[in-house]
């Protein structure tokens, strides 16, 4: 094709090639005057300055350029401005100008049009129409705005009526169409136009159909382009309708829309090669489909693409396809990765009435949340063919961690999981209720699966569900299960045997798959000191803990860190498990941000710090326990002992009317809480003074014993008992802020206020970060009880060697009179900057870091160009772990724009940088 061949050569702007050079303002005062006096082949050379005018090439095949043409100095692009002064379109090509027509080296800005009959099919920045085909080279097109309700408008540029422009090295940003219907913020391609873009950036634009680019009945080709942080109703990055779209080497990042966060395709013939679709999301005002790409009635081919960290999940409604949402499509995906995407149905891919072929594709670590199915793939009335494909480490909060089939006999279609000659692999996927690897609905006919590798050689309902509907034929199992204690270390390897400390696994997740425990053969997984997280060890949270498997850390030097990405520990119908001696931090989930337990019994949580966790749908930012009082689970409580719940939060998603607790939420459960601390937890519904930051107790079946505890400084309340239910709650030997009056909603029939309770400042050690150990003057010291029986149930039974002083202290930390405080952990061994959480964030995020020694510390927020946005810390700090909350504002107090930013920590000779994403 001639247009492609054109770009095999370098455009040489040598002035001697042209008949004449007209200098602006030396020869003529305005650019338009220069154009009017030019003839074909002339060059209009424009000196630096701002030119307030609108220009029209009027069919002249000439070159108009800034001094960038003669010098190659890119600073002239910003220095030479064509300013439309909000009087109309800034630059117009509307008379058949061909590819010898060039506009180069300008900033095109401040165009403004309002849609009307005479201005339909137009743009505020640049218009190419009526078979015009100019070269648009090294431009900035910015701050242009088009308004209208029913006309086809482009904020930055419009290409229509068989135009064929080439955009090369063009930066199109902060243009908008005020969400006018059928309009696009950055560029709109329409009416058989043929548009090519090479090495362009389309960023921070907003429109209705295509925040970055809209393509309707046109051909669009993009090479080595970046589509970033654009907003739209449909297609945050690119909107395509009835068009041919070809993307090669393109990055689609951080875009937001109501459907198709990154890309929206309807009746598209599409070819995507070497395309990265990442960190896009759907927003609250749309249909919640296709965080990365939504496609309908399209024929697509994807090769060597990476689709990752896209979100199509709104906890209060159905959402489909975190990575890809496919509706009545034919799609082939080859040699690509689809990972870390989130949705309610089909974390990686959601398929409805579609034919899907995957060849050498890796689907991993995708997530279906909040009672959704199909962590990796969700199929409904669709066919799937897998060839040499890997489906691994995907998670569903309901059924089908790897693949879920929603069968509908009204539309029966065949489903083939794996070619029998070129086998695929399905392993290490997880689901809360069952079918970790593969699950289907109960009305589904028998499913035959042929794979090379499956998780275990003898799968049970944890791997396939229901067992009588799915038959797996495999060559090998990925894990060999073992009936003995296992060891995990951040310095280990999942290829080790795991049965000795010197042969430790690297991830807790892998050890849980290997553990083959039952009532007669319980297994303990020993976790050595260190941080277990996605960043540090590749941990795949949440961890689903099976019955009779316990996790035991190394004192408080073992840390499970969710990094604000996922919940940490999940228990469903689990029996006889223990979690001991570790820190549970920075989890994030719809309910139970750190720990969530449902219909489980005989669980023991002991010697834990549960901190900085968050939930946003139901309560229990730190922990939620529900339904263990149902189904005749009457005798075995859940036990919480020496656990510190601090700085956990319930922060609901927008428009959520649900209320919840920040620290611990209990619903229809029997729980003993002994010698624990609840402090500085938050429930955001502070205007509704009935839910507690500390502990909320719901449901008629709840029976809760609170002995030897501290419950203080939680917002808006410390303890709430649902007054419409009839739970039974007993308090003894506990320090409860405001005493019985601090227990909100509890009637006399539900609360037993027994002996030993006090209301006094616990006198925590404090400091930065805040230390919840007791000072020597605390009223909680020796104020607990070593032995307590309630209705023939022994709740506390301690020998003198298990506490210091004359009696146990209230709270999670025993005061040591010899040292002045309870023995703590050592200072950090090395500098460490942690990933902020949550990320992406709005309105606030927390940044944590560790200092092994005192030093001068500077923590700086920078934009993508390395410019300083805000300085959060610039002072001397002591050794230890520190954290700071950032509200997304710059040093001037203004809220920053949506986009990717970097935060840099320097201290002494140490320096490191991490990335964060702010979404407005």
C-alpha positions in Angstrom: 0.0 0.0 0.0 1.3 3.4 -1.0 0.7 5.0 2.4 2.7 2.4 4.2 5.5 2.6 1.7 5.7 6.3 2.3 6.8 5.7 5.8 9.7 3.5 4.7 11.5 6.8 4.0 12.5 9.7 6.3 10.6 12.9 5.6 13.4 15.4 4.7 12.3 19.0 5.1 15.2 20.6 3.2 14.1 24.1 2.3 16.0 24.0 -1.0 13.5 21.4 -2.3 10.8 24.0 -2.3 10.2 26.7 -4.7 9.8 29.4 -2.1 10.0 30.0 1.7 7.6 32.5 3.3 8.7 33.6 6.8 6.1 34.4 9.5 5.9 37.1 10.8 8.8 38.7 8.8 6.9 38.4 5.4 3.4 38.3 6.7 1.9 38.8 10.1 -0.3 35.8 10.3 0.1 32.1 9.3 -3.1 32.3 7.2 -1.7 35.2 5.2 1.4 33.1 4.5 -0.8 30.2 3.3 -2.9 32.5 1.2 0.2 33.8 -0.6 1.9 30.4 -1.0 1.7 28.2 -4.1 2.1 24.5 -4.4 5.5 23.3 -3.1 6.1 26.4 -1.0 7.1 26.4 2.7 5.6 28.7 5.3 8.2 28.9 8.0 6.8 30.2 11.3 9.0 31.8 14.1 8.3 31.0 17.7 5.3 32.8 19.3 1.6 32.5 19.8 -0.6 33.1 16.8 -4.2 33.7 17.7 -6.0 32.6 14.6 -7.7 29.7 12.8 -6.0 28.5 9.6 -7.3 26.7 6.5 -5.0 25.1 3.9 -7.7 25.7 1.2 -6.4 22.8 -0.9 -2.8 24.0 -1.1 -0.2 21.3 -1.1 2.4 23.2 1.0 4.5 22.8 4.1 3.7 24.8 7.2 6.2 24.4 10.0 7.8 26.0 13.0 11.6 26.4 13.3 11.6 22.7 14.3 11.7 22.1 10.5 15.1 23.7 10.1 16.7 23.0 13.5 15.2 19.7 14.7 14.9 21.3 18.1 11.7 19.9 19.6 11.4 22.9 22.0 9.9 24.9 19.1 6.9 22.6 19.2 5.8 24.1 22.5 7.1 27.6 21.7 5.1 27.9 18.5 1.4 27.9 19.2 -1.6 28.2 17.0 -4.3 29.4 19.4 -7.9 29.2 18.2 -9.1 31.6 21.0 -12.2 29.5 21.4 -13.6 30.8 18.1 -13.8 27.6 16.1 -11.6 24.9 14.6 -7.9 25.7 14.8 -6.6 24.0 11.6 -8.7 22.8 8.6 -7.8 20.5 5.7 -11.0 20.2 3.7 -10.1 20.6 0.0 -8.3 17.4 -1.1 -4.9 18.3 0.2 -2.5 15.3 -0.5 0.4 13.8 1.3 2.8 16.5 0.2 0.9 18.8 2.5 2.6 19.0 5.9 1.9 20.6 9.2 4.9 20.2 11.5 6.2 21.5 14.8 3.3 23.3 16.4 1.0 23.3 19.5 -2.6 23.4 18.3 -4.8 24.5 21.1 -7.8 26.4 22.5 -10.2 25.4 19.7 -13.8 25.4 20.5 -16.9 24.4 18.6 -20.5 23.8 19.6 -22.4 21.2 17.6 -25.0 22.4 15.2 -26.1 21.7 11.6 -23.2 23.6 10.1 -20.7 22.2 12.5 -21.6 18.5 12.5 -18.7 16.2 11.5 -16.1 18.5 12.8 -13.5 19.1 15.5 -12.1 21.8 17.7 -8.5 21.2 17.0 -7.8 19.8 13.5 -10.2 18.8 10.8 -9.3 16.5 7.9 -12.2 15.9 5.5 -13.2 15.7 1.8 -10.4 13.3 0.8 -7.6 15.3 2.5 -4.5 13.4 3.3 -1.9 15.6 5.0 1.1 14.7 7.1 0.6 15.9 10.7 4.1 15.7 12.1 5.6 16.5 15.6 2.5 18.3 16.9 0.9 18.9 20.3 -2.9 19.0 20.0 -4.3 20.0 23.4 -7.0 21.7 25.3 -9.5 21.8 22.5 -13.2 21.3 23.2 -16.2 20.4 21.0 -19.7 20.4 22.4 -23.0 19.0 21.0 -25.7 16.5 21.6 -26.2 14.5 18.3 -23.4 15.3 15.9 -20.1 13.5 15.2 -17.4 15.6 16.8 -13.8 15.2 17.8 -12.2 17.2 20.5 -8.6 17.1 19.3 -9.1 16.0 15.6 -11.7 14.8 13.2 -11.0 12.7 10.1 -13.9 12.1 7.8 -15.3 11.8 4.2 -12.5 9.6 2.9 -9.7 11.6 4.3 -6.4 9.7 4.8 -4.1 11.7 7.1 -0.9 10.4 8.7 -0.2 11.4 12.3 3.5 11.0 13.2 5.0 11.9 16.6 1.9 13.7 17.7 0.9 14.2 21.3 -2.9 14.6 21.6 -3.9 15.4 25.2 -6.6 17.0 27.4 -9.1 17.5 24.6 -12.8 16.8 25.2 -16.2 16.7 23.7 -18.1 17.2 26.9 -19.4 13.6 26.5 -21.4 14.7 23.4 -23.1 11.7 21.7 -21.2 9.9 18.9 -18.2 12.0 19.7 -14.6 11.3 20.7 -12.3 13.3 23.0 -8.9 12.8 21.2 -9.6 11.8 17.6 -12.7 10.8 15.7 -12.3 8.8 12.5 -15.5 8.6 10.3 -17.0 8.0 6.9 -14.5 5.7 5.2 -11.5 7.7 6.4 -8.2 5.9 6.4 -6.1 7.1 9.4 -2.6 6.1 10.3 -0.8 7.0 13.5 2.9 6.4 14.2 4.6 6.9 17.5 1.7 9.0 18.8 0.5 9.5 22.4 -3.2 10.0 23.1 -3.7 10.9 26.7 -6.1 12.5 29.2 -8.9 13.1 26.7 -12.6 12.6 27.4 -15.5 11.9 25.2 -18.7 9.9 24.7 -17.6 7.1 22.3 -13.9 6.8 22.6 -12.1 8.9 25.2 -8.9 8.7 23.2 -10.0 7.6 19.7 -13.3 6.9 18.1 -13.5 4.9 14.8 -16.8 4.6 13.0 -17.0 3.2 9.5 -13.3 3.8 9.0 -9.9 2.2 8.8 -7.6 2.9 11.7 -3.9 1.8 11.9 -1.8 2.5 14.9 1.9 1.7 15.2 4.0 2.2 18.4 1.4 4.4 20.0 0.3 5.0 23.6 -3.3 5.4 24.5 -3.4 6.5 28.2 -5.7 7.8 30.9 -8.6 8.7 28.6 -12.3 8.7 29.8 -15.5 7.9 27.9 -18.9 6.3 28.2 -17.9 3.6 25.8 -14.3 2.7 25.0 -12.1 4.7 27.4 -9.1 4.3 25.1 -10.5 3.4 21.7 -14.1 3.0 20.5 -14.7 1.1 17.3 -17.9 0.6 15.3 -18.2 -1.1 12.0 -14.6 -0.5 11.2 -11.3 -2.2 10.4 -8.8 -1.6 13.3 -5.2 -2.7 13.3 -2.9 -2.1 16.2 0.8 -3.0 16.3 3.1 -2.2 19.2 0.4 -0.2 21.0 0.0 0.4 24.7 -3.6 1.0 26.0 -3.1 1.9 29.7 -5.2 3.4 32.5 -8.3 4.3 30.5 -11.8 4.3 32.0 -15.3 3.9 30.6 -18.7 2.4 31.4 -18.1 -0.5 29.0 -14.8 -1.4 27.5 -12.4 0.4 29.8 -9.5 0.1 27.3 -11.2 -0.8 24.0 -14.8 -1.1 22.9 -15.3 -3.0 19.6 -18.7 -3.5 17.9 -18.8 -5.1 14.4 -15.0 -4.8 14.1 -12.5 -6.6 12.0 -9.5 -6.3 14.3 -5.9 -7.3 14.3 -3.9 -6.6 17.4 -0.2 -7.6 17.5 2.2 -6.7 20.3 -0.5 -4.8 22.1 -0.4 -4.1 25.9 -3.9 -3.6 27.4 -3.3 -2.9 31.1 -4.7 -1.1 34.1 -7.9 -0.1 32.4 -11.3 -0.2 34.2 -15.0 0.2 33.8 -16.7 2.8 36.0 -19.9 3.0 37.9 -22.0 4.6 35.2 -21.7 1.8 32.6 -22.6 -1.9 32.1 -19.4 -3.2 33.8 -18.2 -5.3 30.9 -14.7 -5.6 29.6 -12.2 -3.9 31.8 -9.5 -4.3 29.1 -11.6 -5.0 25.9 -15.3 -5.4 25.2 -16.2 -6.8 21.8 -19.5 -7.6 20.2 -20.3 -9.1 16.8 -16.6 -8.8 15.9 -13.9 -10.9 14.2 -10.7 -10.5 16.1 -7.1 -11.8 15.9 -4.7 -11.1 18.8 -1.0 -12.1 18.8 1.7 -11.5 21.3 -0.5 -9.3 23.4 -0.4 -8.7 27.1 -3.7 -8.1 28.8 -3.2 -7.4 32.5 -4.4 -5.6 35.6 -7.7 -4.5 34.1 -10.8 -4.2 36.2 -14.4 -4.8 35.3 -15.9 -5.2 38.8 -18.5 -3.3 40.7 -19.3 -5.2 43.9 -22.9 -4.2 43.9 -23.7 -5.4 40.4 -22.8 -8.1 37.8 -19.7 -7.4 35.9 -18.1 -9.5 33.1 -14.6 -9.9 31.6 -11.9 -8.2 33.6 -9.5 -8.7 30.7 -11.9 -9.5 27.8 -15.6 -9.5 27.6 -16.8 -11.3 24.4 -20.4 -11.1 23.2 -21.2 -13.0 20.0 -17.7 -12.9 18.6 -15.2 -15.0 16.8 -11.7 -14.5 18.3 -8.3 -16.1 18.0 -5.7 -15.3 20.6 -2.1 -16.5 20.1 1.1 -16.4 22.1 -0.4 -13.9 24.6 -0.7 -13.5 28.4 -3.9 -12.6 30.2 -3.2 -12.0 33.9 -4.2 -10.2 37.0 -7.5 -9.0 35.7 -10.6 -8.7 37.9 -14.4 -9.1 37.3 -17.3 -10.7 38.9 -17.7 -13.2 36.1 -14.7 -14.1 34.0 -11.8 -12.4 35.7 -9.6 -13.1 32.6 -12.2 -13.7 29.8 -16.0 -13.7 29.8 -17.6 -15.4 26.7 -21.2 -15.2 25.7 -22.3 -16.9 22.4 -18.8 -16.7 21.2 -16.2 -19.0 19.5 -12.9 -18.7 21.2 -9.5 -20.3 20.2 -6.5 -19.9 22.4 -3.1 -21.0 21.1 -0.1 -20.8 23.4 -1.9 -18.4 25.8 -1.1 -18.0 29.5 -4.1 -17.2 31.7 -2.9 -16.6 35.3 -3.8 -14.8 38.5 -7.1 -13.5 37.2 -9.8 -13.1 39.8 -13.6 -13.4 39.9 -14.9 -11.8 43.0 -18.0 -11.4 45.2 -20.0 -14.6 44.4 -18.8 -14.5 40.8 -17.7 -17.5 38.8 -14.8 -18.2 36.4 -11.6 -16.7 37.7 -9.8 -17.4 34.5 -12.6 -18.0 32.0 -16.4 -17.8 32.2 -18.3 -19.5 29.4 -22.0 -19.2 28.6 -23.4 -20.6 25.4 -19.9 -20.5 24.0 -17.3 -22.9 22.6 -13.6 -22.8 23.7 -10.6 -24.5 22.2 -7.4 -24.6 24.0 -4.1 -25.5 22.3 -0.8 -25.5 24.3 -2.4 -23.1 26.7 -1.8 -22.7 30.4 -4.6 -21.8 32.8 -3.1 -21.5 36.3 -3.3 -19.6 39.6 -6.7 -18.0 38.8 -9.1 -17.4 41.7 -12.9 -17.4 42.0 -14.7 -16.2 45.1 -17.4 -18.7 44.2 -17.0 -21.6 41.6 -14.6 -22.3 38.8 -11.2 -20.7 39.6 -9.8 -21.7 36.3 -12.8 -22.2 34.0 -16.6 -22.1 34.7 -19.3 -23.3 32.3 -22.7 -21.7 32.7 -24.8 -24.1 30.6 -28.1 -23.0 29.1 -30.0 -25.8 27.3 -31.9 -23.2 25.2 -28.6 -22.5 23.4 -26.7 -25.8 23.6 -23.2 -25.5 22.1 -20.2 -27.8 22.2 -17.3 -27.0 24.5 -13.8 -28.4 23.9 -11.3 -27.5 26.5 -8.1 -28.9 25.0 -6.9 -30.3 21.8 -6.0 -34.0 22.4 -2.8 -33.8 20.3 -1.5 -30.4 21.5 -2.5 -30.6 25.1 -3.0 -27.7 27.5 -2.4 -27.3 31.2 -4.9 -26.4 33.9 -3.5 -26.3 37.5 -3.2 -24.5 40.8 -6.5 -22.5 40.3 -8.7 -21.9 43.4 -12.3 -21.4 44.1 -14.0 -20.6 47.4 -16.9 -23.0 47.1 -15.5 -25.6 44.8 -14.1 -26.4 41.4 -10.8 -24.6 41.7 -9.7 -25.7 38.3 -12.9 -26.4 36.4 -16.6 -26.1 37.4 -19.9 -26.1 35.6 -23.6 -25.6 36.4 -25.6 -28.6 37.6 -27.6 -28.8 34.4 -24.5 -29.1 32.3 -24.0 -32.3 30.3 -20.9 -34.4 30.9 -17.7 -32.4 30.2 -14.6 -34.2 28.9 -11.3 -32.5 29.6 -8.0 -33.7 28.1 -4.9 -32.0 29.5 -1.2 -32.6 29.9 -1.0 -31.3 33.4 -3.7 -31.0 36.1 -3.3 -29.9 39.7 -3.6 -33.3 41.4 -3.7 -36.9 40.1 -6.9 -37.7 42.0 -8.9 -34.4 41.9 -11.7 -33.9 44.4 -14.4 -31.2 44.5 -11.8 -28.7 45.4 -10.4 -29.0 41.9 -13.5 -30.1 39.8 -17.2 -29.4 40.7 -19.6 -31.1 40.5 -17.6 -34.4 40.4 -20.3 -36.2 38.4 -20.3 -33.7 35.6 -16.6 -33.3 34.7 -14.2 -36.0 33.7 -10.5 -35.2 33.5 -7.9 -37.2 31.5 -4.4 -36.1 32.3 -0.8 -37.1 31.6 0.6 -35.8 34.9 -0.2 -34.0 38.1 1.4 -30.6 38.9 1.8 -31.3 42.6 2.4 -34.5 44.5 0.4 -34.2 47.7 2.0 -35.1 51.0 0.7 -36.2 54.4 3.3 -34.4 56.6 4.3 -31.0 57.9 5.7 -28.6 55.4 8.0 -25.6 55.4 7.9 -22.3 53.5 10.5 -19.6 53.3 10.9 -16.4 51.1 14.3 -17.9 50.3 12.9 -21.3 49.3 11.6 -22.7 46.0 8.4 -24.3 45.0 10.4 -26.9 43.2 11.8 -28.1 46.6 10.4 -31.0 48.5 9.1 -28.7 51.3 9.4 -31.3 54.0 12.4 -29.8 55.8 13.4 -26.2 56.6 16.4 -26.6 54.2 14.0 -27.8 51.5 11.3 -25.1 52.0 8.8 -24.0 49.4 8.8 -20.4 48.4 5.0 -19.7 48.5 2.4 -20.5 51.1 -0.1 -21.0 48.2 1.9 -23.9 46.8 2.3 -25.5 50.2 -1.5 -25.5 50.6 -2.0 -27.4 47.4 0.6 -30.0 48.5 -0.8 -30.5 52.0 -3.0 -33.6 52.1 -4.6 -33.3 55.5 -7.6 -34.9 57.2 -9.0 -35.3 60.6 -6.7 -38.1 61.5 -3.7 -36.5 59.8 -3.6 -32.7 60.5 -0.7 -30.8 58.9 1.1 -27.7 60.0 2.8 -25.4 57.4 5.7 -23.6 59.1 6.4 -20.1 57.7 9.9 -18.7 58.4 10.4 -15.0 59.0 10.0 -12.7 56.0 7.4 -11.0 53.9 5.1 -13.2 51.8 3.5 -11.0 49.1 3.0 -10.9 45.4 6.0 -8.6 45.0 8.4 -10.3 47.3 7.6 -14.0 46.8 5.0 -14.2 44.0 2.3 -15.2 46.5 -1.1 -15.8 45.0 -3.6 -14.3 47.4 -6.2 -15.0 48.8 -5.0 -18.2 50.4 -7.8 -20.8 50.8 -7.1 -22.8 53.9 -8.5 -26.3 53.9 -9.6 -28.3 57.0 -6.9 -29.5 59.4 -4.2 -27.4 57.8 -2.5 -24.8 60.1 -0.2 -21.9 59.3 2.3 -21.1 62.0 4.7 -18.2 61.6 8.0 -17.4 63.3 6.9 -15.2 66.2 5.9 -11.9 64.7 8.5 -11.8 62.0 6.3 -13.6 59.5 4.2 -11.1 57.4 1.4 -11.9 55.0 1.2 -8.7 52.9 -1.7 -8.3 50.5 -0.3 -5.0 49.2 -3.8 -3.7 48.9 -4.6 -6.0 46.0 -6.5 -8.9 47.5 -7.9 -10.6 50.7 -5.4 -12.7 52.5 -6.9 -15.8 54.2 -10.2 -17.5 53.3 -12.0 -20.3 55.2 -15.1 -22.1 53.8 -16.5 -25.0 55.7 -13.0 -25.4 57.2 -12.5 -27.4 60.4 -9.6 -27.7 62.8 -7.2 -25.1 61.5 -4.9 -22.7 63.3 -3.3 -19.4 62.3 -0.5 -18.3 64.6 2.4 -16.0 65.1 2.3 -13.7 62.1 1.2 -10.3 60.8 -1.8 -10.1 58.5 -1.6 -6.7 56.7 -2.8 -4.7 53.7 -5.5 -7.0 52.5 -8.4 -5.8 50.4 -11.6 -7.6 49.6 -15.3 -7.0 49.4 -15.8 -8.5 52.8 -13.1 -9.6 55.3 -10.2 -7.6 53.9 -7.7 -9.6 55.9 -9.5 -12.8 56.9 -12.9 -14.1 55.8 -14.5 -17.2 57.4 -17.8 -18.8 56.4 -19.5 -21.9 57.8 -16.3 -22.9 59.5 -15.6 -24.3 63.0 -12.8 -25.0 65.4 -10.6 -22.3 64.0 -7.9 -20.8 66.2 -6.4 -17.4 65.5 -3.6 -16.7 68.0 -0.7 -14.3 68.4 -1.5 -12.2 65.3 -1.4 -8.6 64.3 -4.2 -7.8 61.8 -3.6 -4.3 60.5 -4.1 -2.0 57.5 -6.7 -4.2 55.9 -9.8 -2.9 54.1 -13.2 -4.1 52.9 -15.6 -2.2 50.7 -18.8 -4.1 50.3 -19.6 -5.7 53.6 -17.8 -5.2 56.9 -14.8 -6.7 58.5 -11.9 -4.7 57.2 -9.7 -6.8 59.4 -11.8 -10.0 59.7 -15.4 -11.2 59.0 -16.8 -14.4 60.5 -20.2 -15.6 59.4 -22.6 -18.6 59.5 -20.6 -20.9 61.7 -23.7 -21.2 64.0 -25.8 -22.7 61.2 -26.0 -26.3 59.9 -25.8 -27.7 63.4 -22.4 -26.2 64.1 -23.2 -25.8 67.7 -20.3 -26.9 69.8 -17.1 -25.6 68.3 -16.5 -21.9 68.4 -14.0 -19.8 66.5 -11.3 -18.6 68.9 -9.4 -15.3 68.7 -6.6 -15.0 71.3 -3.8 -12.4 71.6 -4.7 -10.8 68.3 -4.2 -7.1 67.6 -6.8 -5.5 65.3 -5.4 -2.0 64.4 -5.9 0.5 61.6 -8.3 -1.6 59.6 -11.1 0.1 57.6 -14.5 -0.4 56.0 -14.5 2.1 53.1 -17.5 1.3 51.0 -17.6 1.8 47.2 -19.5 4.8 45.9 -23.3 4.7 46.4 -23.1 1.7 48.7 -25.7 1.9 51.4 -24.2 -1.1 53.2 -22.7 -0.5 56.6 -19.9 -2.5 58.1 -17.2 -2.6 60.8 -13.6 -1.7 60.3 -11.9 -4.3 62.7 -14.0 -7.4 63.2 -17.5 -8.3 62.0 -19.4 -11.3 63.3 -22.7 -12.5 61.8 -24.5 -15.6 63.1 -21.3 -17.0 64.6 -20.0 -18.3 67.9 -16.7 -16.6 68.7 -14.5 -16.3 71.8 -12.3 -13.2 71.8 -9.6 -13.3 74.5 -6.7 -11.0 75.3 -6.9 -9.0 72.1 -6.7 -5.3 71.2 -9.0 -3.4 68.9 -7.8 0.2 68.3 -8.0 2.9 65.6 -10.2 0.9 63.3 -12.6 2.8 61.1 -16.0 2.4 59.6 -16.5 5.2 57.0 -20.2 5.4 57.6 -19.5 7.7 60.4 -22.6 9.8 59.9 -24.7 6.7 60.8 -23.7 6.2 64.4 -24.8 2.6 64.6 -21.9 0.7 63.1 -18.6 0.2 64.8 -15.0 0.7 63.8 -14.0 -1.9 66.3 -16.4 -4.9 66.5 -19.8 -5.3 65.0 -22.0 -8.3 66.0 -25.0 -9.2 63.8 -27.5 -12.0 63.6 -29.8 -13.9 65.9 -27.4 -16.8 66.2 -24.3 -14.9 67.3 -22.8 -15.8 70.7 -19.7 -13.8 71.5 -17.5 -13.8 74.6 -15.2 -10.8 75.1 -12.6 -11.4 77.9 -9.4 -9.6 78.8 -9.6 -7.2 75.8 -8.9 -3.6 75.0 -11.4 -1.9 72.6 -10.5 1.8 72.3 -10.3 4.7 69.8 -12.3 3.1 67.0 -14.5 5.3 64.9 -17.4 6.1 64.9 -18.0 3.6 67.7 -16.1 0.8 69.4 -18.7 -2.0 69.6 -22.1 -2.4 67.8 -24.6 -5.1 68.5 -27.5 -5.3 66.0 -30.6 -4.3 67.9 -33.0 -5.9 65.4 -31.3 -9.3 66.1 -30.9 -11.2 69.3 -27.2 -12.1 69.7 -25.8 -13.0 73.0 -22.6 -11.0 74.0 -20.7 -11.4 77.3 -18.1 -8.9 78.5 -15.6 -9.5 81.4 -12.2 -8.1 82.4 -12.0 -5.8 79.4 -11.2 -2.2 78.9 -14.1 -0.8 76.8 -14.1 2.9 76.0 -17.2 4.5 77.5 -18.0 1.3 79.3 -21.4 -0.3 78.7 -22.5 3.0 77.1 -19.9 2.4 74.4 -21.7 -0.7 73.3 -24.1 0.6 70.7 -27.5 -1.1 70.2 -27.1 -3.8 72.8 -30.3 -4.4 74.9 -30.2 -5.9 78.4 -31.4 -9.2 76.9 -28.4 -9.4 74.6 -25.5 -8.1 76.7 -24.1 -9.6 79.9 -21.9 -7.0 81.5 -19.9 -9.1 83.9 -17.1 -8.4 86.5 -13.8 -6.8 85.9 -14.6 -4.4 83.1 -13.1 -0.9 83.1 -13.2 2.3 81.0 -9.7 4.0 81.1 -7.1 5.2 78.7 -5.0 2.1 77.9 -1.9 4.3 77.6 -0.4 2.7 74.5 3.3 3.3 73.8 2.5 5.4 70.7 5.1 6.9 68.4 5.5 6.7 64.6 4.4 4.2 63.5 2.0 3.9 66.4 3.0 1.2 68.9 0.1 -0.6 70.6 2.1 -2.1 73.4 1.5 -0.8 77.0 3.5 1.7 79.0 4.3 0.9 82.6 1.5 3.2 83.8 -1.3 1.5 81.8 -4.4 0.6 83.8 -4.6 -2.6 81.7 -1.5 -4.2 83.4 -2.5 -7.1 85.6 -6.2 -6.3 85.1 -7.2 -9.4 83.3 -8.1 -12.8 84.6 -6.2 -16.1 84.3 -9.2 -18.3 84.6 -12.8 -17.7 83.4 -15.7 -20.0 83.0 -19.0 -19.0 81.4 -21.9 -21.5 81.4 -19.6 -24.5 81.8 -17.4 -23.3 79.0 -13.8 -22.5 80.1 -12.8 -19.4 78.1 -9.5 -18.5 79.8 -7.2 -21.0 81.6 -3.7 -19.6 82.0 -0.9 -20.9 84.3 1.4 -18.2 86.0 4.2 -19.0 83.5 2.0 -17.8 80.7 1.8 -14.2 81.8 3.9 -11.6 83.7 2.9 -10.0 87.0 0.1 -10.9 89.3 -2.5 -11.4 86.5 -2.7 -11.3 82.8 -2.8 -7.9 81.1 -5.8 -6.7 79.1 -5.1 -6.6 75.4 -2.8 -8.5 73.0 0.6 -7.4 74.4 1.8 -8.5 77.8 3.8 -5.8 79.6 7.4 -6.8 80.6 8.4 -4.9 83.7 12.1 -5.7 83.1 12.2 -4.0 79.8 9.5 -1.4 80.2 7.5 -2.6 77.3 6.5 -5.9 75.8 9.3 -7.5 73.8 9.2 -6.3 70.2 10.6 -7.3 66.9 14.0 -6.2 65.7 14.6 -3.1 63.6 14.3 -3.7 59.8 17.4 -5.4 58.3 17.4 -3.3 55.2 15.8 -0.3 53.5 12.5 -1.2 51.8 9.9 0.8 49.9 6.6 -1.0 49.7 3.9 -0.8 47.1 1.3 1.7 48.0 -2.2 0.5 48.9 -4.8 0.7 47.6 -3.5 0.9 44.0 -5.1 2.3 41.9 -6.5 4.7 44.5 -9.0 7.4 45.1 -9.2 9.4 47.3 -6.2 8.3 49.5 -3.4 5.8 49.5 -0.9 4.6 52.1 2.9 4.4 51.4 5.0 2.3 53.8 8.7 2.0 54.0 11.3 0.6 56.4 14.6 2.2 57.6 17.3 0.0 59.3 18.9 3.1 60.7 18.1 6.8 61.4 18.7 9.0 58.4 17.4 12.0 56.5 14.5 10.8 54.4 12.8 12.3 51.3 9.7 10.9 49.8 8.7 12.5 46.5 5.8 12.1 44.1 6.7 12.5 40.4 4.8 12.5 37.2 5.6 10.4 34.2 8.1 13.0 32.9 10.0 13.0 36.2 8.7 16.4 37.4 8.1 16.8 41.1 4.4 16.8 42.0 4.6 16.7 45.8 7.2 16.2 48.5 5.6 14.1 51.3 8.6 13.7 53.6 11.8 15.7 53.8 13.2 15.3 57.3 15.3 13.1 59.7 13.6 9.9 60.8 14.4 7.2 63.2 14.9 3.5 62.2 11.8 1.4 61.9 8.8 1.0 59.8 7.0 4.2 58.7 3.9 5.0 56.7 2.2 8.1 55.3 -1.2 8.7 53.9 -1.4 10.7 50.7 -4.6 12.4 49.5 -3.6 12.8 45.8 -2.9 16.5 46.1 0.2 18.3 44.8 2.3 20.8 46.8 -0.1 23.6 45.9 -3.0 21.6 47.4 -4.7 20.9 44.1 -5.9 17.4 43.3 -3.7 15.8 40.6 -5.0 14.5 37.3 -5.7 10.8 36.8 -2.7 8.9 35.6 0.4 7.0 36.4 2.8 8.6 38.9 6.0 7.5 40.6 7.1 7.8 44.2 10.7 7.9 45.1 12.3 7.3 48.5 15.8 8.4 49.3 17.6 7.9 52.6 21.3 8.1 53.1 22.8 6.2 50.2 19.6 4.4 49.4 17.1 5.3 46.7 14.3 3.5 45.0 11.2 4.2 42.9 7.8 2.6 42.6 4.8 3.3 40.4 1.2 4.2 41.5 -2.0 4.9 39.6 -4.5 7.7 40.6 -8.0 7.4 39.2 -10.4 10.4 39.6 
